[in-house]
């Protein structure tokens, strides 16, 4: 496995808290319940420090599907990047996610967006997430909770990335917090 920090010292230190941003999305079933359950389950993997509002977003790529609910959380974790990704994918499966086609409908999607300022390109994991800069449904909630966080490859803040995005995709606040079930 290859780890490299763009401006850091190399391999993430074990037993150190790492700052992470995780994107959550869902567009089938009880979307609110899926987000609520995912947030609760994430508590065993990370310590959540901040949650964005929940946004209703237009599907990207494959338009013949229900709209998504998306949000981003800022958290810390002791997990290493690959381990955290494996745990996120296992959580998706436990929640009922089944493989479909790219950009297809899903009950839950958990994306590791940023891990400290780590730049990593591995066969299973690319950090930062390779399409943050193209996704309004990620950048809008990121800008709500962390507008000045730098993208470690582009050297631009989330705010700057959003301002440079030409997407016309609709992203609207659905709820400032998740309703209690």
GROMACS elastic network, one bead per residue, 0.5 to 0.9 nm:
[ bonds ]
;  ai    aj funct       b0    kb
    1    82     6  0.89913   500
    1   122     6  0.68237   500
    2    11     6  0.84017   500
    2   120     6  0.68238   500
    2   121     6  0.73113   500
    2   122     6  0.68475   500
    3    10     6  0.63893   500
    3    11     6  0.54556   500
    3    12     6  0.77586   500
    3   118     6  0.75064   500
    3   119     6  0.71666   500
    3   120     6  0.55774   500
    3   121     6  0.79667   500
    3   122     6  0.86887   500
    4     7     6  0.86575   500
    4     8     6  0.76771   500
    4     9     6  0.78204   500
    4    10     6  0.50358   500
    4    11     6  0.64384   500
    4    12     6  0.87412   500
    4   118     6  0.64231   500
    4   119     6  0.57061   500
    4   120     6  0.61084   500
    4   121     6  0.89089   500
    5     9     6  0.63248   500
    5    10     6  0.53553   500
    5    11     6  0.75489   500
    5    12     6  0.86387   500
    5   117     6  0.65157   500
    5   119     6  0.54325   500
    5   120     6  0.78164   500
    5   152     6  0.85138   500
    6     9     6  0.85541   500
    6    10     6  0.85648   500
    6   117     6  0.73500   500
    6   118     6  0.69048   500
    6   119     6  0.61614   500
    6   152     6  0.67016   500
    6   153     6  0.74221   500
    7    10     6  0.87199   500
    7   117     6  0.80287   500
    7   118     6  0.88106   500
    7   152     6  0.83806   500
    8    11     6  0.87724   500
    8   117     6  0.77265   500
    8   118     6  0.80078   500
    9    12     6  0.82561   500
   10    13     6  0.87461   500
   10   118     6  0.86190   500
   11    14     6  0.88566   500
   11   118     6  0.88169   500
   12    16     6  0.80379   500
   12    18     6  0.81801   500
   12    80     6  0.73607   500
   12    81     6  0.87627   500
   12   116     6  0.87588   500
   12   118     6  0.81816   500
   13    16     6  0.58014   500
   13    17     6  0.86905   500
   13    18     6  0.88182   500
   13    80     6  0.86050   500
   14    17     6  0.84718   500
   14    78     6  0.72839   500
   14    79     6  0.80171   500
   14    80     6  0.73997   500
   15    78     6  0.57867   500
   15    79     6  0.81168   500
   16    77     6  0.80224   500
   16    78     6  0.58163   500
   16    79     6  0.86766   500
   17    76     6  0.58202   500
   17    77     6  0.52765   500
   17    79     6  0.81661   500
   18    75     6  0.82253   500
   18    76     6  0.51965   500
   18    77     6  0.52267   500
   18    78     6  0.62112   500
   18    79     6  0.77669   500
   18    80     6  0.82470   500
   18   115     6  0.68014   500
   18   116     6  0.59032   500
   19    74     6  0.74094   500
   19    75     6  0.59110   500
   19    77     6  0.67415   500
   19   114     6  0.79184   500
   19   115     6  0.58685   500
   19   117     6  0.85881   500
   20    46     6  0.86339   500
   20    73     6  0.82265   500
   20    74     6  0.59790   500
   20    75     6  0.52732   500
   20    76     6  0.57183   500
   20    77     6  0.72803   500
   20   112     6  0.74503   500
   20   113     6  0.73721   500
   20   114     6  0.53665   500
   20   116     6  0.60636   500
   21    72     6  0.67114   500
   21    73     6  0.56064   500
   21    75     6  0.61993   500
   21    76     6  0.84504   500
   21   111     6  0.85278   500
   21   112     6  0.63665   500
   21   113     6  0.53975   500
   21   114     6  0.51461   500
   21   115     6  0.67794   500
   21   116     6  0.87309   500
   21   142     6  0.84586   500
   22    71     6  0.85164   500
   22    72     6  0.56140   500
   22    73     6  0.53813   500
   22    74     6  0.67566   500
   22    75     6  0.78288   500
   22   110     6  0.66279   500
   22   111     6  0.54953   500
   22   113     6  0.54270   500
   22   114     6  0.72821   500
   23    70     6  0.72178   500
   23    71     6  0.59160   500
   23    73     6  0.65650   500
   23   109     6  0.77347   500
   23   110     6  0.56641   500
   23   112     6  0.65379   500
   23   113     6  0.65130   500
   23   138     6  0.68875   500
   23   141     6  0.89368   500
   23   142     6  0.89171   500
   24    35     6  0.71301   500
   24    38     6  0.80437   500
   24    39     6  0.87289   500
   24    69     6  0.80947   500
   24    70     6  0.55225   500
   24    71     6  0.53416   500
   24    72     6  0.60671   500
   24    73     6  0.79853   500
   24   108     6  0.70745   500
   24   109     6  0.55890   500
   24   111     6  0.65810   500
   25    31     6  0.84933   500
   25    34     6  0.87983   500
   25    35     6  0.73842   500
   25    68     6  0.63504   500
   25    69     6  0.55513   500
   25    71     6  0.66693   500
   25    72     6  0.88459   500
   25   106     6  0.81842   500
   25   107     6  0.79855   500
   25   108     6  0.56660   500
   25   110     6  0.67469   500
   25   111     6  0.85840   500
   26    29     6  0.84230   500
   26    30     6  0.88028   500
   26    31     6  0.56772   500
   26    32     6  0.83784   500
   26    34     6  0.70341   500
   26    35     6  0.72267   500
   26    67     6  0.84601   500
   26    68     6  0.53571   500
   26    69     6  0.54804   500
   26    70     6  0.67792   500
   26   105     6  0.78036   500
   26   106     6  0.58536   500
   26   107     6  0.50318   500
   26   109     6  0.62265   500
   27    30     6  0.82920   500
   27    31     6  0.59877   500
   27    59     6  0.87716   500
   27    65     6  0.79554   500
   27    66     6  0.57380   500
   27    67     6  0.57729   500
   27    69     6  0.63319   500
   27    70     6  0.89291   500
   27   105     6  0.61199   500
   27   106     6  0.59197   500
   27   107     6  0.60135   500
   27   108     6  0.76052   500
   28    31     6  0.61356   500
   28    34     6  0.89460   500
   28    65     6  0.88085   500
   28    66     6  0.69761   500
   28    67     6  0.86164   500
   28    68     6  0.80529   500
   28   105     6  0.65758   500
   28   106     6  0.59731   500
   28   107     6  0.50536   500
   28   108     6  0.82422   500
   29    32     6  0.87689   500
   29    33     6  0.84824   500
   29    34     6  0.80183   500
   29   106     6  0.89552   500
   29   107     6  0.66089   500
   30    33     6  0.53335   500
   30    34     6  0.63415   500
   30    35     6  0.88789   500
   30   107     6  0.83710   500
   31    34     6  0.51424   500
   31    35     6  0.63510   500
   31    36     6  0.86507   500
   31    68     6  0.79326   500
   31    69     6  0.66746   500
   31   107     6  0.72575   500
   31   108     6  0.83286   500
   32    35     6  0.52339   500
   32    36     6  0.61443   500
   32    37     6  0.85887   500
   32    69     6  0.77541   500
   32   178     6  0.69328   500
   32   179     6  0.76030   500
   32   181     6  0.86348   500
   33    36     6  0.50189   500
   33    37     6  0.60073   500
   33    38     6  0.84368   500
   33   178     6  0.88757   500
   33   179     6  0.89845   500
   33   180     6  0.89354   500
   33   181     6  0.71851   500
   34    37     6  0.51525   500
   34    38     6  0.60270   500
   34    39     6  0.85678   500
   34    95     6  0.78870   500
   34   107     6  0.68266   500
   34   108     6  0.65166   500
   35    38     6  0.50579   500
   35    39     6  0.61193   500
   35    40     6  0.86035   500
   35    69     6  0.82050   500
   35    70     6  0.84774   500
   35    71     6  0.86196   500
   35   108     6  0.74695   500
   35   178     6  0.79780   500
   36    39     6  0.52412   500
   36    40     6  0.63004   500
   36    41     6  0.86974   500
   36   178     6  0.68833   500
   36   179     6  0.84607   500
   36   180     6  0.81758   500
   36   181     6  0.82123   500
   37    40     6  0.51220   500
   37    41     6  0.61306   500
   37    42     6  0.85444   500
   37    95     6  0.82555   500
   38    41     6  0.50632   500
   38    42     6  0.59882   500
   38    43     6  0.87951   500
   38    91     6  0.78837   500
   38    92     6  0.82707   500
   38    95     6  0.79371   500
   38   108     6  0.78236   500
   38   110     6  0.84983   500
   39    42     6  0.51139   500
   39    43     6  0.67683   500
   39    48     6  0.85656   500
   39    73     6  0.88458   500
   40    43     6  0.55605   500
   40    44     6  0.80683   500
   41    44     6  0.60062   500
   41    45     6  0.77206   500
   41    91     6  0.75970   500
   42    45     6  0.52697   500
   42    46     6  0.59765   500
   42    47     6  0.79526   500
   42    48     6  0.80340   500
   42    88     6  0.81128   500
   42    91     6  0.82976   500
   43    46     6  0.53611   500
   43    47     6  0.59436   500
   43    48     6  0.69966   500
   44    47     6  0.79310   500
   45    76     6  0.89372   500
   45    77     6  0.67142   500
   45    78     6  0.82748   500
   45    79     6  0.75656   500
   45    84     6  0.73679   500
   45    87     6  0.75903   500
   45    88     6  0.84218   500
   46    75     6  0.60428   500
   46    76     6  0.55441   500
   46    78     6  0.76253   500
   46    79     6  0.81783   500
   46    84     6  0.88842   500
   47    74     6  0.85931   500
   47    75     6  0.52835   500
   47    76     6  0.52457   500
   47    77     6  0.63532   500
   48    51     6  0.75034   500
   48    73     6  0.66819   500
   48    74     6  0.60127   500
   48    76     6  0.66628   500
   48    77     6  0.89341   500
   49    73     6  0.74910   500
   49    74     6  0.56598   500
   49    75     6  0.51923   500
   49    76     6  0.75599   500
   50    72     6  0.85111   500
   50    73     6  0.56756   500
   50    74     6  0.51127   500
   50    75     6  0.69496   500
   50   145     6  0.70577   500
   51    54     6  0.86633   500
   51    71     6  0.73078   500
   51    72     6  0.60623   500
   51    74     6  0.64300   500
   51    75     6  0.88638   500
   51   141     6  0.86794   500
   51   145     6  0.71998   500
   51   177     6  0.82170   500
   52    55     6  0.86471   500
   52    71     6  0.56890   500
   52    72     6  0.54763   500
   52    73     6  0.62736   500
   52    74     6  0.84824   500
   52   141     6  0.54651   500
   52   142     6  0.72877   500
   52   143     6  0.88492   500
   52   144     6  0.62535   500
   52   145     6  0.59021   500
   52   176     6  0.75195   500
   52   177     6  0.79137   500
   53    70     6  0.85069   500
   53    71     6  0.62756   500
   53    72     6  0.80454   500
   53   141     6  0.67719   500
   53   144     6  0.78456   500
   53   145     6  0.89086   500
   53   173     6  0.66956   500
   53   174     6  0.75842   500
   53   175     6  0.59492   500
   53   177     6  0.56944   500
   53   178     6  0.80031   500
   54    69     6  0.63139   500
   54    70     6  0.56833   500
   54    71     6  0.50222   500
   54    72     6  0.82983   500
   54   141     6  0.78882   500
   54   172     6  0.85632   500
   54   173     6  0.60299   500
   54   174     6  0.54752   500
   54   175     6  0.51783   500
   54   176     6  0.61084   500
   54   177     6  0.66373   500
   54   178     6  0.71341   500
   55    68     6  0.79205   500
   55    69     6  0.54318   500
   55    70     6  0.51721   500
   55    71     6  0.62709   500
   55   137     6  0.75701   500
   55   140     6  0.85942   500
   55   141     6  0.75776   500
   55   171     6  0.61743   500
   55   172     6  0.53322   500
   55   175     6  0.69321   500
   55   176     6  0.85447   500
   56    67     6  0.66180   500
   56    68     6  0.55382   500
   56    70     6  0.63864   500
   56   137     6  0.84279   500
   56   170     6  0.80419   500
   56   171     6  0.58091   500
   56   172     6  0.54325   500
   56   173     6  0.62291   500
   56   174     6  0.54322   500
   56   175     6  0.87510   500
   57    60     6  0.86864   500
   57    67     6  0.57016   500
   57    68     6  0.50853   500
   57    69     6  0.61693   500
   57    70     6  0.69358   500
   57   136     6  0.87421   500
   57   137     6  0.62807   500
   57   169     6  0.75129   500
   57   170     6  0.57572   500
   57   172     6  0.66078   500
   57   173     6  0.88080   500
   58    63     6  0.77882   500
   58    66     6  0.82228   500
   58    67     6  0.51857   500
   58    68     6  0.64851   500
   58   137     6  0.83024   500
   58   169     6  0.60350   500
   58   170     6  0.54769   500
   58   171     6  0.66965   500
   59    62     6  0.64216   500
   59    63     6  0.54431   500
   59    64     6  0.81072   500
   59    65     6  0.70225   500
   59    66     6  0.72912   500
   59    67     6  0.55700   500
   59    68     6  0.64634   500
   59   103     6  0.78927   500
   59   104     6  0.87091   500
   59   105     6  0.88821   500
   59   169     6  0.82739   500
   59   170     6  0.89906   500
   60    63     6  0.65032   500
   60   103     6  0.66287   500
   60   104     6  0.89358   500
   60   135     6  0.85314   500
   60   169     6  0.80099   500
   61   102     6  0.82884   500
   61   103     6  0.60172   500
   61   104     6  0.83146   500
   62    65     6  0.70435   500
   62   102     6  0.83720   500
   62   103     6  0.61182   500
   62   104     6  0.64462   500
   62   105     6  0.87584   500
   63    66     6  0.80945   500
   63    67     6  0.86123   500
   63   104     6  0.89511   500
   65    68     6  0.89534   500
   65   104     6  0.76590   500
   65   105     6  0.64849   500
   66   105     6  0.75595   500
   68   105     6  0.87698   500
   69   174     6  0.76964   500
   70   137     6  0.66512   500
   70   138     6  0.76702   500
   70   141     6  0.80697   500
   71   137     6  0.79550   500
   71   138     6  0.74003   500
   71   140     6  0.89568   500
   71   141     6  0.59469   500
   71   142     6  0.83063   500
   72   113     6  0.89783   500
   72   138     6  0.71004   500
   72   141     6  0.58129   500
   72   142     6  0.62555   500
   72   145     6  0.82241   500
   73   141     6  0.87067   500
   73   142     6  0.82743   500
   73   145     6  0.81922   500
   74   142     6  0.88357   500
   74   145     6  0.77448   500
   74   146     6  0.82536   500
   76    79     6  0.89683   500
   77    80     6  0.80801   500
   77    84     6  0.84129   500
   78    84     6  0.89735   500
   79    82     6  0.82064   500
   79    83     6  0.60448   500
   79    84     6  0.55891   500
   80    83     6  0.53560   500
   80    84     6  0.60689   500
   80    85     6  0.86634   500
   81    84     6  0.51882   500
   81    85     6  0.61869   500
   81    86     6  0.86874   500
   81   112     6  0.85771   500
   81   115     6  0.70282   500
   81   125     6  0.82165   500
   81   127     6  0.88420   500
   82    85     6  0.51089   500
   82    86     6  0.62080   500
   82    87     6  0.86386   500
   82   124     6  0.79634   500
   82   125     6  0.70604   500
   83    86     6  0.51587   500
   83    87     6  0.62355   500
   83    88     6  0.86690   500
   84    87     6  0.50558   500
   84    88     6  0.61350   500
   84    89     6  0.86605   500
   84   112     6  0.82289   500
   85    88     6  0.50529   500
   85    89     6  0.62235   500
   85    90     6  0.85783   500
   85   110     6  0.88874   500
   85   111     6  0.81104   500
   85   112     6  0.67549   500
   85   124     6  0.87413   500
   85   125     6  0.76643   500
   86    89     6  0.51836   500
   86    90     6  0.61285   500
   86    91     6  0.85760   500
   87    90     6  0.50167   500
   87    91     6  0.60925   500
   87    92     6  0.86471   500
   88    91     6  0.50529   500
   88    92     6  0.63070   500
   88    93     6  0.88036   500
   88   109     6  0.88690   500
   88   110     6  0.62319   500
   88   111     6  0.77931   500
   88   112     6  0.81719   500
   89    92     6  0.50565   500
   89    93     6  0.64065   500
   89    94     6  0.87626   500
   89   109     6  0.85217   500
   89   110     6  0.73198   500
   89   111     6  0.88624   500
   90    93     6  0.51086   500
   90    94     6  0.62231   500
   90    95     6  0.86428   500
   91    94     6  0.50327   500
   91    95     6  0.61774   500
   91    96     6  0.87503   500
   91    97     6  0.88405   500
   91   110     6  0.85368   500
   92    95     6  0.51580   500
   92    96     6  0.65259   500
   92    97     6  0.54280   500
   92    98     6  0.84436   500
   92   107     6  0.83740   500
   92   108     6  0.61205   500
   92   109     6  0.66227   500
   92   110     6  0.70285   500
   93    96     6  0.51165   500
   93    98     6  0.67734   500
   93   108     6  0.88728   500
   94    97     6  0.73472   500
   95   107     6  0.77638   500
   95   108     6  0.73279   500
   96   106     6  0.89747   500
   96   107     6  0.69509   500
   96   108     6  0.79609   500
   97   100     6  0.89740   500
   97   106     6  0.62996   500
   97   107     6  0.57700   500
   97   108     6  0.62655   500
   97   109     6  0.79871   500
   98   106     6  0.75735   500
   98   107     6  0.84675   500
   99   106     6  0.84294   500
  100   103     6  0.83902   500
  100   104     6  0.60981   500
  100   105     6  0.74271   500
  100   106     6  0.78960   500
  101   104     6  0.52199   500
  101   105     6  0.82744   500
  102   105     6  0.89103   500
  103   106     6  0.86420   500
  105   108     6  0.89476   500
  106   109     6  0.67601   500
  111   129     6  0.77432   500
  112   115     6  0.74395   500
  112   125     6  0.89068   500
  112   127     6  0.79186   500
  112   128     6  0.79607   500
  112   129     6  0.66719   500
  113   127     6  0.69386   500
  113   128     6  0.56334   500
  113   130     6  0.83871   500
  113   131     6  0.89832   500
  113   132     6  0.71755   500
  113   138     6  0.88119   500
  114   117     6  0.70618   500
  114   118     6  0.74454   500
  114   119     6  0.89011   500
  114   127     6  0.62683   500
  114   129     6  0.66125   500
  114   151     6  0.83084   500
  114   152     6  0.88806   500
  115   118     6  0.57088   500
  115   119     6  0.84171   500
  115   127     6  0.70829   500
  115   128     6  0.70660   500
  116   119     6  0.89693   500
  117   127     6  0.87134   500
  117   128     6  0.79807   500
  117   150     6  0.81776   500
  117   151     6  0.77294   500
  117   152     6  0.55957   500
  117   153     6  0.89198   500
  118   127     6  0.64717   500
  118   128     6  0.70186   500
  118   152     6  0.71787   500
  119   126     6  0.75664   500
  119   127     6  0.51754   500
  119   128     6  0.60829   500
  119   152     6  0.68324   500
  119   153     6  0.71977   500
  120   125     6  0.72550   500
  120   126     6  0.53599   500
  120   128     6  0.72453   500
  121   124     6  0.82279   500
  121   125     6  0.62646   500
  121   127     6  0.65454   500
  121   128     6  0.89133   500
  122   125     6  0.50673   500
  122   126     6  0.59271   500
  122   127     6  0.87330   500
  123   126     6  0.78112   500
  125   129     6  0.82126   500
  126   129     6  0.57588   500
  126   130     6  0.63758   500
  127   130     6  0.67271   500
  128   131     6  0.84205   500
  128   132     6  0.76974   500
  128   151     6  0.74594   500
  128   152     6  0.73063   500
  128   153     6  0.77504   500
  129   132     6  0.58264   500
  129   133     6  0.89194   500
  130   133     6  0.78255   500
  130   134     6  0.88037   500
  131   134     6  0.52836   500
  131   135     6  0.64474   500
  132   135     6  0.54473   500
  132   136     6  0.81324   500
  132   138     6  0.63939   500
  132   139     6  0.68460   500
  132   151     6  0.89243   500
  132   161     6  0.87231   500
  133   136     6  0.78653   500
  133   138     6  0.83949   500
  133   139     6  0.72603   500
  133   151     6  0.87959   500
  133   158     6  0.82302   500
  133   161     6  0.59263   500
  133   162     6  0.73658   500
  133   164     6  0.88026   500
  133   165     6  0.73569   500
  134   138     6  0.85761   500
  134   139     6  0.83727   500
  134   161     6  0.85673   500
  134   162     6  0.86708   500
  134   165     6  0.68303   500
  134   166     6  0.87466   500
  134   167     6  0.78359   500
  135   138     6  0.53790   500
  135   139     6  0.62397   500
  135   140     6  0.86274   500
  135   162     6  0.86529   500
  135   165     6  0.82986   500
  135   167     6  0.80042   500
  135   169     6  0.89554   500
  136   140     6  0.57739   500
  136   141     6  0.85465   500
  136   162     6  0.69769   500
  136   165     6  0.75475   500
  136   167     6  0.68778   500
  136   168     6  0.86292   500
  136   169     6  0.70657   500
  136   170     6  0.83628   500
  136   171     6  0.72129   500
  137   140     6  0.58549   500
  137   141     6  0.69717   500
  137   142     6  0.88469   500
  137   169     6  0.82785   500
  137   170     6  0.84222   500
  137   171     6  0.62242   500
  138   141     6  0.57990   500
  138   142     6  0.60854   500
  138   143     6  0.86242   500
  139   143     6  0.58912   500
  139   144     6  0.85392   500
  139   147     6  0.87152   500
  139   158     6  0.63864   500
  139   159     6  0.77293   500
  139   161     6  0.74988   500
  139   162     6  0.58232   500
  140   143     6  0.52009   500
  140   144     6  0.64398   500
  140   147     6  0.89856   500
  140   158     6  0.86098   500
  140   159     6  0.85075   500
  140   162     6  0.70964   500
  140   171     6  0.76430   500
  141   145     6  0.66560   500
  141   146     6  0.83797   500
  142   145     6  0.54950   500
  142   146     6  0.54502   500
  142   147     6  0.63298   500
  142   149     6  0.86848   500
  142   158     6  0.67109   500
  142   159     6  0.83764   500
  143   146     6  0.51960   500
  143   148     6  0.76590   500
  143   149     6  0.86199   500
  143   157     6  0.88863   500
  143   158     6  0.58785   500
  143   159     6  0.57203   500
  143   162     6  0.78792   500
  144   147     6  0.63280   500
  146   149     6  0.55961   500
  146   157     6  0.88444   500
  146   158     6  0.72849   500
  146   159     6  0.84866   500
  147   150     6  0.84997   500
  147   157     6  0.64658   500
  147   158     6  0.50989   500
  147   160     6  0.83463   500
  148   156     6  0.85795   500
  148   157     6  0.50288   500
  148   158     6  0.60812   500
  148   159     6  0.65029   500
  148   160     6  0.85542   500
  149   152     6  0.89959   500
  149   156     6  0.81812   500
  149   157     6  0.52511   500
  149   158     6  0.59594   500
  149   159     6  0.83375   500
  150   153     6  0.85486   500
  150   154     6  0.80165   500
  150   155     6  0.58552   500
  150   156     6  0.53730   500
  150   158     6  0.64146   500
  151   154     6  0.55476   500
  151   155     6  0.53337   500
  151   156     6  0.55223   500
  151   157     6  0.59719   500
  151   158     6  0.68624   500
  151   161     6  0.85478   500
  152   155     6  0.55314   500
  152   156     6  0.78467   500
  153   156     6  0.82183   500
  154   157     6  0.85452   500
  154   161     6  0.88337   500
  156   159     6  0.79692   500
  156   160     6  0.58512   500
  156   161     6  0.63479   500
  157   160     6  0.50925   500
  157   161     6  0.62494   500
  157   162     6  0.86149   500
  158   161     6  0.50250   500
  158   162     6  0.61448   500
  158   163     6  0.85873   500
  159   162     6  0.51842   500
  159   163     6  0.61945   500
  159   164     6  0.86964   500
  160   163     6  0.50383   500
  160   164     6  0.61905   500
  160   165     6  0.86870   500
  161   164     6  0.51830   500
  161   165     6  0.62771   500
  162   165     6  0.51635   500
  162   166     6  0.85200   500
  163   166     6  0.80970   500
  165   168     6  0.88430   500
  167   170     6  0.86746   500
  173   176     6  0.70390   500
  174   177     6  0.88476   500
  175   178     6  0.64190   500
  175   179     6  0.79507   500
  178   181     6  0.88684   500
